[in-house]
Amino acid sequence: MEQQDQKREQILEAALKRFAHFGLSKTTMNDIAGDLNFSKALLYYYFPDKLSLYAAVLEKVFAEINSATAQALKGATTPEQAVKVYANGRVTFLEKYFPLLDFNKFLNIDKYEDLKKILEAANEAEVQHLKSIMEIGVKAKQYHIDDIDHTARLLFDVIQGIRVLHITNAQVQFGIDKKFLNVISDRQQEIVSVFLRGLRC
C-alpha cells in the first residue's frame, strides 16, 4: 500500500472511531487530526470537508457489512438459513455502528450528493442479498418466482417503507436510539418472513 493510501486509511479508521463513538455532529476535523497527530491541513488534503470524510467512512462500513453478508449467504443452503444470515448482518451493523448513522442527513438525502450515491449503492447491495435468499429458495425447490429481480426489489421497497415510516415519526416525536432501531429491524424481519412464505410452492 502506497504512503498516500496508508494515510487515507489511517484517517478513515480514526474518523470511524470518532463518528461511531460521538456521532457526526459532535465530531470535528480538529478532533480527528488530534487523534492522529496530523495537521488539519493534511486532513483537508484528502477530504475537503467533514461531510466528505463522513461519506467515505460510511462507504467503508457499508462495504464491510455487505461483503460479510454476501460471503455468509454463500454458505446458506436453505432460505431459512439465508434469512437468518441476512438478519444477523443487519443486527450486527446496528450494534456496531448505530452512533455513526445521522438520520437528519438521511431523511434529507437529496441535499447531499456524495451520501446519496453511497446509500444508493448500499441499497442495491441489500437488494442483491434479498435476491440471493430467493435464489436459494428456488434452488431448494421451496419458492416459485417468475422474476426474482423484480420480486426482490418489491420486498426491498416494503422494508425501506417500514424504515422511513418509523424513523420519520420518531424524528418528530421521540427521537431515535439503538433500542428503537432494533424494533424497526425486528419488524422488517417479520415482514421478510411473511413475504417469503407467500413465495412457497
N, C-alpha and C positions, 0 to 999 in steps of 0.2 A: 504494500500500500504506500503510495507516494505521501510525502510530508503534508501537502495541502489536504489530501483526503483524510489523513490522520487527524489533522487539526479540526477539520469539519466534523469528523466523527466524535472527537472529544467534546466539541461544542454541543452537538446533538445529545450526547449522553448526559452532560451537565444540565442542559436545558430540560431534558426529560425528567431528571430527578427533581429539579425545581418546580416545574409545572405540575408534576404528579403529586408533590407534597403541598405546594402552596396555591396551585391554580394559576391560570393565566393572568388575572387582574392583579394579583399580589406579587408577581414576579417581575423584576426589572432586568434590563440588559446589564446594568451595573452588578446586580447580584450574580448573574451567570459569569460575567468576566472575573469577578472576585473569586468565585469558586475555583476557577481555572488558573488564576494568576495571569490572565491575559489582559491586554489593554482593550478598552471598549472599541477602539478603532479597529482592532483585529476582528472582533465580532461583526462589526459592520462591513468589513471586507467580504465576509462570507454571507452575511444575511443583512439586507438593507434596513430591516426594522424587526421589532419583536413579533409581529404577526407572521412575517415570512419565516422566521425561525420556528414559531409555533406550528405553522403548516408543515414544515419539514419534519418536525418531531411527530406529528400525527401520521404523516406518511410512513415513517419508520415503524411506528407502533402498529398501524393497520396492516402493514406488510408482514410483520412478525406474526400477528394473530391469524391472519388469513393463510399464511404459509403453514403454520402449525395445524390449523383446522383441515386444510386440504390434504396434508400428509396423513393425518389421523383418519380421515374419511376413506383413504385408500385401503385401510385395514378393516373396514366395516364390511360385513357380508350380508347383513340384513338391514332393512330400513330402520328397524328399532334401534340397532346399534348406531346407525348413522345419525339418527335424531339425537341420541344421547351425546355423541361426539360434538355435534353442532351446538347443542345446548350448553355443554361443558365449556366450549370455546367462548361463548357469549358471557357466561358467568365468570370465567377466568379474566376476561377483558375488563368487566365491571369491577371485580375485586381489586385488580392490579392498577387500573388506570382511571378510576372514577374521577378523581380531582382534576385530571387532565382535560376533561370534557367541558367546554364552555358553551352552554346551551343558548345563551344570548346570541352568540355568533352563529350557531347552527340554525336557529329559528329565523335569522335574517341573512341567510347564506348568500343570497344574490348580491349582497354588498361586498362580498369577499371572494374574488375570483379564484385565488390560489386555494382557499379552503374548499370552495365549491368543486373544483376539479378533483381534489383528494377524496372528498366524500362521495362523489360520483363513482370514482374508482373502487372505493370501499364497498359501496352499494352493489356494484357489478360483481365484485368478488363474492358477496353474500348470495346473490342470485346463482352464481356458479355452484356454491355449496348446496343450495336447495336443489339444483339440477342433479348434482351428484347423488343426493339422497333418493331422488325419484328414479334415477337410472339404476341404482342398487335394487330398488323395489321392483322395477320392471325386469331386471335380470333374474331376480329371485322368483319371478312369476307371481308376485303379490299385487302388483299395480298394473292397471291398464291405462295408458296415457297416449293420446293421439299426437300431441305436440308438447314435448317436455319443456322446451324453452318458454313457450307461452304460459304454460301452467306454472312454472317456477316464478316467472315474473308476476303473475297474478297473485301467487302466495306472498311474494315479497311485498307487493303493494298493500296487502292486508296487514302484514307485520309492521310495515312502515306507518300505516294509518293508525294503528294502536299506539305506536311510539309517539307520533306527533300529537295525537289527541290528548294523551295523558300528560305529556311534557308541557304542552301549551296551557292546559288547565292548571297545572301545578305552578307554572310561572306566574300566573295571575293570582293564585290563592295561597298556596302553602310553601312554595319553593321546592327544590329538588335535593334529595340526599341519596346515599347509596341504598338504603332500605327501600325507598320509593322506586329506584331503578330496578331493584330485584323483583319488586311487584310487577313492573312492566314486563320484565324478562319472563316471569312465570306465566303471565297472561299470553305472551307471544308464543311460548312453548305449548300452551294448551291449544291455541289456535292452529299451530303447525300440526299437532297430533290429530285434531278433529279434521282438518283439511285433508291430511294424508289418508285417514281412514276412509274418506269418501272416494279415494282413488283405487281402493282394493277391488280385485277382480271378483 
